[in-house]
């Protein structure tokens, strides 16, 4: 099955796969519609090395 490449340049919500005209509308949608998902996953947004990671210089 081949899917059409229509609107590939528009940002898409990865939770509900709805397309938007620009990134600002996508941010507004995610802050309103998926607020509970982002609030419950705030802790995962911190960037730090995992235990056991080795840094190569």
C-alpha positions in Angstrom: 0.0 0.0 0.0 1.3 3.4 -0.9 0.3 6.5 1.1 0.1 9.9 -0.6 2.7 12.6 0.3 0.1 15.3 0.8 0.9 17.9 3.4 4.3 16.4 4.3 5.6 19.9 5.0 3.0 20.7 7.7 3.7 19.8 11.4 1.8 16.8 12.8 0.8 15.9 16.3 2.5 12.6 17.2 -0.2 11.7 19.7 -3.3 12.0 17.5 -1.7 12.4 14.0 -3.6 15.6 13.3 -1.9 18.1 10.9 -1.6 21.8 11.5 -0.7 24.9 9.4 2.3 26.0 11.5 4.2 25.1 14.7 2.4 27.6 16.8 -1.0 26.0 16.2 0.6 22.6 17.0 1.9 23.9 20.3 -1.5 25.4 21.2 -3.2 22.1 20.3 -0.8 20.0 22.4 -1.1 22.4 25.4 -4.9 22.2 25.3 -5.8 18.7 24.0 -2.9 16.7 25.4 -2.2 18.7 28.6 -2.5 15.6 30.9 0.0 13.6 28.8 2.7 16.4 29.0 2.1 17.0 32.7 2.5 13.4 33.5 5.7 13.1 31.4 7.5 16.3 32.6 10.2 14.3 34.5 11.3 12.6 31.3 12.3 16.0 29.7 15.4 16.4 31.8 18.6 15.6 29.9 21.3 13.9 31.9 23.5 10.9 31.5 22.1 7.5 32.4 23.8 5.4 35.1 26.6 3.5 33.4 27.1 5.9 30.5 30.7 6.3 29.4 31.8 9.6 28.0 34.5 9.4 25.3 36.7 12.5 24.8 
